[in-house]
Amino acid sequence: MLKAGIVGLPNVGKSTLFNALVANAKAEAANFPFCTIEPNVGTVTVPDERLDTLARIGSSAQIVPTRVEFVDIAGLVKGASKGEGLGNQFLANIRTCDAIVQVVRCFDDPDIHHVEATVDPLRDIEIINLELALSDLAQVDRRLERSRKGARSGDPDAKLELATLEKVREILDLGKPARLAALSAEEKGAIAFLQLLTLKPTIYAANVSEDDLATGNEWVAQVRQLAAAENAEVVVVSAQVESELVDLPDSDRQDFLNSLGVNEGGLKTLIRATYHLLGLRTYFTVGPKEARAWTITAGMSAPQAAGVIHSDFERAFIRAKTIAFDDLVAAGSMHTAREKGLLRSEGKEYIVQEGDVMEFLTSA
């Protein structure tokens, strides 16, 4: 399951956004720092209208979407990496996340206290990124001596690790995120076990007022400019709007969003950005029992995609019956698609495409 950690300064709207995204979450959203003491974890289904269509075509008894896990971390402050505020205990909670969602306050409200007294998203981002970088720097320094010993003994893996750590340390020492280091896939793999916070893909969630949701504001423009320099993503969300959506019946939600000049809520926007940032794709299986979505990484082969269902499927893979979602919808049924020659037989070298509908044939 995809796992995203939600971080930010106190009182930027993290827990409010979390509560809204995970409707049954119990995180307390209050107007004072550190109201989130333990990390709150909740899962949400990934909205995908294609599943409804597939379920109708396949007369499926149930729909099984993919899911995303959100982890709401207590607000960080200056010195968190050294134990200030609630300190380092929370940084450990996001090391296992696949991506980081940094909520940035881009709204002004005199009734909601800002821990730094004024609204300044670039300053806030700098504070959070510095604390994450300092935490990573301490971890890199602890590992360096061991890597040097291995490199001196001639171990090629240790040499690669050492060179990578030194490159990363140079960036971290400037208070910058490790993702700004020009690392190859091999270098990233060499230090992946460290789970560096600032090496994780990052999405800046610019939290705006209801009035700025459709158009953004000057603060959002500043965040976009910074994110572009970091190869990060930006989504504009309104925790206020999301919390109001929770209380509306489904039939009224779209009308409410349309009245604000937007087509979708923050959940879809955030998940889409996360998928894009992580290079994720979705394929489907469909039958009388269920229509189901599966998440894979772009570039996965058919056997690897089968392995997402069960590792035995990858080992015993023979071939995959495959059809593009749009082709299946146009045909109207799997039977018609087969008659028209739209259902293909793909082997081990086939790279699964977004929206493929697949059935795997195995030797087991």
Sequence and secondary structure as in RCSB ss.txt:
>XXXX:A:sequence
MLKAGIVGLPNVGKSTLFNALVANAKAEAANFPFCTIEPNVGTVTVPDERLDTLARIGSSAQIVPTRVEFVDIAG
LVKGASKGEGLGNQFLANIRTCDAIVQVVRCFDDPDIHHVEATVDPLRDIEIINLELALSDLAQVDRRLERSRKG
ARSGDPDAKLELATLEKVREILDLGKPARLAALSAEEKGAIAFLQLLTLKPTIYAANVSEDDLATGNEWVAQVRQ
LAAAENAEVVVVSAQVESELVDLPDSDRQDFLNSLGVNEGGLKTLIRATYHLLGLRTYFTVGPKEARAWTITAGM
SAPQAAGVIHSDFERAFIRAKTIAFDDLVAAGSMHTAREKGLLRSEGKEYIVQEGDVMEFLTSA
>XXXX:A:secstr
 EEEEEE STTSSHHHHHHHHSTT      SSTT   S EEEEEE   THHHHHHHHHT SEEE  EEEEEE   
  TTGGGT TTGGGTGGGGTT SEEEEEEE    TTS  TTSS  HHHHHHHHHHHHHHHHHHHHHHHHHHHHHH
HHTT HHHHHHHHHHHHHHHHHTTT  GGGS   HHHHHHTGGG  GGGS EEEEEE  GGGTTT  HHHHHHHH
HHHHHT EEEEE HHHHHHHHTS HHHHHHHHHHTT SS HHHHHHHHHHHHHTEEEEEEE SSEEEEEEEETT 
BHHHHHHHH HHHHHTEEEEEEEEHHHHHHH SHHHHHHTT  EEE TT B  TTEEEEEEE  
